[in-house]
Amino acid sequence: MKISKRHLAKTITWRILGTIDTLLLAWFISDDLSTGVQIGSLELITKMILYYVHERVWFKSKIKSSNKRHILKTFSWRGVGTVDTIILGWLVTGNPLTGLKIGGAEVITKMILYFAHEKLWYRINFGLDRRNKRKQLNNLKKSREL
C-alpha cells in the first residue's frame, strides 16, 4: 500500500485531538488520571493504524457531495473508534461498564470534533498536488474544446 503524506498528516492531527479528548474523558469518568493516560496512550497506537486504513478506504470512495461524504465518514469512523475505545477502556480498567461509559461519551464529543476536522481538511490542499494538477489540465483541455 502506497503511503500518502496527506492521509498521514490527517491521521496525526486527528490523533492529537482524539487522544486529548479520550484522555480527558477517561480521566473524568474513571476519576483517575493514570487510567486516562493509559487509555490515551494505547489509543495512540490502535487509532492511528485504524484511522489511516479508514482514510485510505474513503479516499477511493465515489461520493462527491462533501457534506454527505463528511457525514458518512464521521459515522463510519465513530463506529470503529467507539468499539476500539470500549475495548481499551475495558482492558485497562477491568470493568466493561467503564469502557462503555467512556465510549458512550466519546460518541458525542468525537463526532463533533471529527466533523470539524474533516471540514477543515477538505479546504486544505496539502498532499493533493497531483490531483490539483490533473484537474487544472482537464479544465484547460475542456476550455480549449469550447
C-alpha positions as CSV (number, residue, x, y, z in Angstrom):
1,M,0.0,0.0,0.0
2,K,1.3,3.4,-1.0
3,I,1.9,5.9,1.8
4,S,0.0,9.2,1.3
5,K,1.5,12.3,3.0
6,R,-2.0,13.8,3.2
7,H,-3.5,10.8,4.9
8,L,-0.6,10.6,7.2
9,A,-0.9,14.2,8.2
10,K,-4.6,13.9,8.7
11,T,-4.0,10.8,10.8
12,I,-1.5,12.6,13.1
13,T,-3.6,15.8,13.5
14,W,-6.8,13.8,14.2
15,R,-5.0,11.6,16.7
16,I,-3.7,14.6,18.7
17,L,-7.2,15.9,19.0
18,G,-8.7,12.4,19.7
19,T,-6.1,11.4,22.3
20,I,-6.6,14.6,24.3
21,D,-10.4,14.1,24.2
22,T,-10.0,10.4,25.2
23,L,-7.5,11.2,28.0
24,L,-9.8,13.8,29.5
25,L,-13.0,11.7,29.2
26,A,-11.3,8.6,30.6
27,W,-9.8,10.6,33.5
28,F,-13.2,12.3,34.4
29,I,-15.2,9.1,34.1
30,S,-12.8,6.9,36.0
31,D,-11.8,9.6,38.4
32,D,-8.1,8.5,37.8
33,L,-5.6,10.4,35.8
34,S,-3.5,7.3,35.4
35,T,-6.4,5.5,33.7
36,G,-6.9,8.4,31.3
37,V,-3.2,8.4,30.4
38,Q,-3.1,4.6,29.9
39,I,-6.2,4.6,27.6
40,G,-5.0,7.7,25.7
41,S,-1.5,6.1,25.2
42,L,-2.9,2.8,23.9
43,E,-5.2,4.7,21.5
44,L,-2.2,6.5,20.0
45,I,-1.2,3.1,18.6
46,T,-4.5,1.5,17.8
47,K,-6.3,4.5,16.5
48,M,-3.5,5.7,14.2
49,I,-3.5,2.4,12.4
50,L,-7.3,2.2,12.2
51,Y,-7.6,5.8,11.1
52,Y,-5.0,5.5,8.4
53,V,-6.8,2.5,6.9
54,H,-10.1,4.3,7.2
55,E,-8.7,7.2,5.3
56,R,-7.3,5.0,2.5
57,V,-10.7,3.3,2.1
58,W,-12.6,6.5,2.0
59,F,-10.1,8.1,-0.5
60,K,-11.3,5.6,-3.1
61,S,-15.0,6.4,-2.4
62,K,-17.0,7.7,-5.3
63,I,-19.2,10.0,-3.1
64,K,-18.7,13.6,-4.4
65,S,-21.0,15.6,-2.2
66,S,-18.8,17.0,0.5
67,N,-21.5,17.2,3.2
68,K,-22.8,13.7,2.5
69,R,-19.3,12.4,2.4
70,H,-18.2,14.1,5.7
71,I,-21.3,12.9,7.5
72,L,-20.9,9.3,6.3
73,K,-17.2,9.4,7.2
74,T,-18.0,10.8,10.6
75,F,-20.4,8.0,11.4
76,S,-18.2,5.2,10.0
77,W,-15.2,6.4,11.8
78,R,-17.1,6.9,15.0
79,G,-18.3,3.3,14.9
80,V,-14.7,2.0,14.5
81,G,-13.3,4.4,17.1
82,T,-16.0,3.7,19.7
83,V,-15.6,0.0,19.6
84,D,-11.8,0.4,20.0
85,T,-12.3,2.8,23.0
86,I,-14.8,0.5,24.7
87,I,-12.4,-2.5,24.4
88,L,-9.4,-0.4,25.6
89,G,-11.4,1.1,28.5
90,W,-12.5,-2.4,29.5
91,L,-9.0,-3.9,29.2
92,V,-7.3,-1.0,31.2
93,T,-9.9,-0.8,34.0
94,G,-11.1,-4.4,34.0
95,N,-14.6,-3.1,34.0
96,P,-16.7,-3.3,30.8
97,L,-19.2,-0.7,32.2
98,T,-16.3,1.9,32.4
99,G,-15.3,1.1,28.8
100,L,-18.9,1.6,27.7
101,K,-19.2,4.9,29.6
102,I,-16.0,6.3,28.0
103,G,-17.1,5.0,24.6
104,G,-20.6,6.4,25.0
105,A,-19.3,9.9,26.0
106,E,-16.9,9.8,23.0
107,V,-19.7,9.3,20.6
108,I,-20.8,12.9,21.2
109,T,-17.5,14.7,21.6
110,K,-15.6,12.9,18.9
111,M,-18.3,13.2,16.2
112,I,-18.3,17.0,16.7
113,L,-14.5,17.1,16.6
114,Y,-14.2,14.7,13.7
115,F,-16.8,16.6,11.5
116,A,-14.9,19.9,12.2
117,H,-11.6,18.2,11.4
118,E,-13.0,16.8,8.1
119,K,-14.4,20.2,7.0
120,L,-11.0,21.8,7.7
121,W,-9.0,19.2,5.8
122,Y,-11.5,19.4,2.9
123,R,-10.3,23.1,2.5
124,I,-6.6,22.3,2.7
125,N,-4.8,21.2,-0.5
126,F,-1.9,19.7,1.4
127,G,-0.8,16.4,-0.4
128,L,-3.1,16.9,-3.3
129,D,-0.6,18.3,-5.8
130,R,-1.1,15.6,-8.4
131,R,-4.9,15.7,-8.1
132,N,-4.9,19.5,-8.5
133,K,-2.6,19.5,-11.5
134,R,-4.7,16.8,-13.1
135,K,-7.9,18.9,-12.5
136,Q,-6.2,22.0,-14.0
137,L,-5.1,20.1,-17.0
138,N,-8.6,18.7,-17.6
139,N,-10.1,22.2,-17.2
140,L,-7.6,23.6,-19.7
141,K,-8.4,20.8,-22.2
142,K,-12.2,21.4,-21.7
143,S,-11.8,25.2,-22.3
144,R,-9.8,24.6,-25.5
145,E,-12.5,22.3,-26.8
146,L,-15.1,25.1,-26.5
